[in-house]
Amino acid sequence: MGRDLMLFLANVVLQVCYAGMNITSMLAMQSGMHPLVLVAYRQIFATMAIAPFAYFLEWRTRPRITMPILFQIFLCSLTGAVGNQVLYFLGLKESTPTIGCALTNTLPAFTFILAVLFRQEYVGIKTRPGQAKVLGTILCVGGALLLSFYHGNAIDIGESSIHWTYGENMEKKSSSTSTGQGNFILGPFLLICSSLSWAMWFILQARMGERFPAPYTTTTLMCFMASIECGIIALISKHNASAWSLSDPMRIIAALYAGVVCSALGFALTSWAIQMKGPLYGSVFNPLSLVIVAISSWALLREQLHVGTALGSCFIVMGLYAVLWGKNKEIMRPMMSTTAIHEDQTASRKQDDDDEKMVEIKDDLEVQLNPTSNRNHHVSTGDKEKHMNDTKL
């Protein structure tokens, strides 16, 4: 129970960290930082942050690193880091943030479908846990889409007393210089590919956790490979030195935060969650980031909350609870079966002991109720001993 609670809290805290990354990364890109350069720095800082933990915590316990393991880590770097992040930022550049947030939250649906296809999740549509997982996935995705596409009337809850002047100024500057143009066919297509790539990472990481149960080492190697891959892509796109400059404080803060917290810590916690609960458990927390971003934007950037935001948040929470309930019931069912078998064995042994005690009590009662037979037994035994003595004489 304690481990499950820690796993749940870790995933919620991770979504809070992702929400913070959305704000800092947005401000860094508004200051002129190219998104591909940000992704490359993110992987470099993640590798530097997680490598000491991999060495000191797992150098004695980790299994031997073989070529098949390295190839599988390479596939994880392509799907979880390069494919996910590069495609997302390219798609975001060709569309709008609303569409980007909405299509990212198709992740639980993609993960659930792929997990079923790769036999890592059992649907069990005729069972209550299976129905809860399906319904919860639909509610999570539907709530995320409702939150993104439907605003409705503004909810009059007053203005936040927290005002971040830097963030407000950068938001106004971005709004005044934005052209609002983009390719609304290519952009959503790239965003969908990004979510599909991330879902594939969840599936690959689940297999990796079974074959190579060393999450810190896996994360280090994956981020190291991704830093090389993303660095090559970013250098092809932006090869001038000014694009790689970290002179602006927000740029280095965004790169460090995204790399250390969201990549190094995030990949490690997500790998642990997948190893303990399966791929669907880790992905279903992703829509929570939309709720956290909406609250953070209201508190820090003075954005208004709308009816669609409130309704979508409710659907996301209900869907999340339904999936967690279904997963918990599936996990508890084998444990309950094992407990029932143990109880049956204990009851059987107790019944045998009771039967033996009843036989002993019955024999004692027969002896007490038949004293004549008992006395005759002693007499006949005494005569037999006397006869044996006469025979010896």
JOMOGI-V639476 format. One record per backbone hydrogen bond with DSSP energy under -0.5 kcal/mol. NH is the residue of the N-H (numbers start at 1). CO is the residue of the C=O. E is the energy in kcal/mol with one decimal. If there is no record, write none. Layout:
BEGIN
[[NH:CO:E] [NH:CO:E]]
END
This chain:
BEGIN
[[5:1:-2.1] [6:2:-2.1] [7:3:-2.2] [8:4:-2.3] [9:5:-2.6] [10:6:-2.4] [11:7:-1.8] [12:8:-1.9] [13:9:-2.8] [14:10:-2.0] [15:11:-1.6] [16:12:-1.7] [17:13:-2.1] [18:14:-2.3] [19:15:-2.1] [20:16:-2.0] [21:17:-2.0] [22:18:-2.0] [23:19:-1.5] [24:20:-2.5] [25:21:-3.0] [26:22:-1.8] [27:23:-2.1] [28:24:-2.2] [29:25:-2.5] [30:26:-2.0] [31:27:-1.2] [32:29:-1.2] [33:28:-1.9] [38:34:-2.0] [39:35:-2.2] [40:36:-2.0] [41:37:-2.5] [42:38:-2.2] [43:39:-1.9] [44:40:-1.9] [45:41:-2.7] [46:42:-1.8] [47:43:-2.1] [48:44:-1.9] [49:45:-1.8] [50:46:-2.3] [51:47:-1.7] [52:48:-0.5] [54:50:-1.9] [55:51:-2.0] [56:52:-2.5] [57:53:-2.1] [58:54:-1.1] [59:55:-1.0] [62:58:-2.4] [66:64:-0.7] [70:66:-2.4] [71:67:-2.4] [72:68:-2.0] [73:69:-2.4] [74:70:-2.3] [75:71:-2.0] [76:72:-1.9] [77:73:-2.3] [78:74:-1.9] [79:75:-2.1] [80:76:-3.0] [81:76:-0.5] [81:77:-1.1] [82:77:-2.6] [83:78:-3.3] [84:79:-1.0] [85:81:-1.8] [86:81:-0.6] [86:82:-2.1] [87:82:-0.7] [87:83:-1.1] [88:84:-1.5] [89:85:-2.3] [90:86:-2.3] [91:87:-2.4] [92:88:-2.6] [93:89:-1.8] [94:90:-1.1] [95:92:-0.8] [100:96:-2.3] [101:97:-2.7] [102:98:-2.2] [103:99:-2.6] [104:100:-1.7] [105:101:-1.1] [106:103:-1.3] [107:104:-1.5] [110:106:-2.4] [111:107:-3.0] [112:108:-2.5] [113:109:-2.4] [114:110:-2.7] [115:111:-2.7] [116:112:-1.9] [117:113:-2.2] [118:114:-2.6] [119:116:-1.1] [120:115:-3.4] [121:115:-1.5] [123:121:-0.5] [127:124:-2.3] [130:124:-0.5] [131:127:-2.2] [132:128:-2.4] [133:129:-2.1] [134:130:-2.2] [135:131:-2.7] [136:132:-2.7] [137:133:-2.2] [138:134:-2.1] [139:135:-2.5] [140:136:-2.4] [141:137:-2.3] [142:138:-2.8] [143:139:-2.8] [144:140:-2.1] [145:141:-2.4] [146:142:-2.5] [147:143:-2.6] [148:144:-1.6] [149:145:-2.9] [150:146:-2.0] [151:149:-0.6] [155:305:-3.3] [156:154:-0.6] [157:155:-1.6] [163:161:-0.6] [164:300:-1.4] [165:163:-0.9] [168:164:-2.3] [169:165:-2.5] [170:166:-2.4] [171:167:-2.0] [172:168:-2.1] [173:169:-2.4] [174:170:-2.3] [175:171:-2.1] [176:172:-1.9] [177:173:-1.4] [178:174:-1.3] [184:182:-0.9] [187:183:-2.4] [189:185:-1.4] [190:186:-2.4] [191:187:-2.1] [192:188:-2.4] [193:189:-2.1] [194:190:-1.9] [195:191:-2.1] [196:192:-2.4] [197:193:-2.4] [198:194:-2.2] [199:195:-2.4] [200:196:-2.0] [201:197:-1.6] [202:198:-1.7] [203:199:-1.7] [204:200:-2.6] [205:201:-3.0] [206:202:-1.5] [207:203:-1.5] [208:204:-2.3] [209:205:-2.4] [210:206:-1.0] [211:207:-1.9] [212:208:-3.3] [214:212:-2.6] [218:214:-2.4] [219:215:-2.4] [220:216:-2.3] [221:217:-2.5] [222:218:-2.4] [223:219:-2.7] [224:220:-2.3] [225:221:-2.4] [226:222:-2.5] [227:223:-2.4] [228:224:-1.5] [229:225:-2.3] [230:226:-3.4] [231:227:-1.9] [232:228:-2.1] [233:229:-1.9] [234:230:-2.8] [235:231:-2.4] [236:232:-1.9] [237:233:-1.7] [238:234:-3.7] [243:240:-0.7] [244:240:-0.5] [244:241:-0.9] [245:242:-1.1] [251:248:-0.7] [252:248:-1.4] [253:249:-2.3] [254:250:-2.4] [255:251:-2.4] [256:252:-2.6] [257:253:-2.7] [258:254:-2.5] [259:255:-2.3] [260:256:-3.0] [261:256:-0.5] [261:257:-1.5] [262:257:-1.5] [263:258:-1.3] [264:259:-2.6] [265:260:-1.9] [266:261:-1.0] [267:263:-2.5] [268:264:-1.6] [269:265:-2.6] [270:266:-2.5] [271:267:-2.5] [272:268:-2.1] [273:269:-2.4] [274:270:-2.5] [275:271:-2.3] [276:272:-1.9] [277:273:-3.0] [278:273:-0.5] [278:274:-1.8] [282:278:-1.0] [283:279:-1.5] [284:280:-1.8] [285:282:-0.6] [286:283:-1.5] [288:285:-1.6] [289:286:-1.7] [290:287:-1.1] [291:287:-0.9] [292:288:-2.2] [293:289:-2.9] [294:290:-2.2] [295:291:-2.0] [296:292:-2.7] [297:293:-2.8] [298:294:-1.7] [299:295:-2.3] [300:296:-3.1] [301:296:-0.6] [301:297:-1.4] [302:298:-0.5] [303:297:-1.7] [307:153:-1.9] [308:151:-3.1] [310:306:-1.8] [311:307:-2.7] [312:308:-2.6] [313:309:-2.0] [314:310:-1.9] [315:311:-2.3] [316:312:-2.2] [317:313:-2.3] [318:314:-2.5] [319:315:-2.8] [320:316:-2.6] [321:317:-2.3] [322:318:-2.2] [323:319:-2.3] [324:320:-2.4] [325:321:-2.4] [326:322:-2.3] [327:323:-2.7] [328:324:-2.4] [329:325:-2.3] [330:326:-2.1] [331:327:-2.1] [332:328:-2.4] [333:329:-1.6] [334:330:-0.8] [335:331:-0.9] [336:332:-2.8] [337:333:-2.1] [338:334:-2.4] [339:335:-2.4] [340:336:-2.4] [341:337:-2.2] [342:338:-2.3] [343:339:-2.5] [344:340:-2.4] [345:341:-2.4] [346:342:-2.3] [347:343:-2.6] [348:344:-2.4] [349:345:-2.3] [350:346:-2.3] [351:347:-2.3] [352:348:-2.1] [353:349:-2.2] [354:350:-2.3] [355:351:-2.3] [356:352:-2.3] [357:353:-2.2] [358:354:-2.2] [359:355:-2.1] [360:356:-2.1] [361:357:-2.4] [362:358:-2.4] [363:359:-2.3] [364:360:-2.2] [365:361:-2.3] [366:362:-2.2] [367:363:-2.0] [368:364:-2.2] [369:365:-2.3] [370:366:-1.1] [374:370:-1.5] [375:371:-2.7] [376:372:-2.9] [377:373:-1.7] [378:374:-1.6] [379:375:-2.4] [380:376:-2.9] [381:377:-1.6] [382:378:-2.2] [383:379:-2.7] [384:380:-1.9] [385:381:-1.8] [386:382:-2.2] [387:383:-2.5] [388:384:-1.8] [389:385:-1.7] [390:386:-2.1] [391:387:-1.9] [392:388:-1.5] [393:389:-1.9]]
END
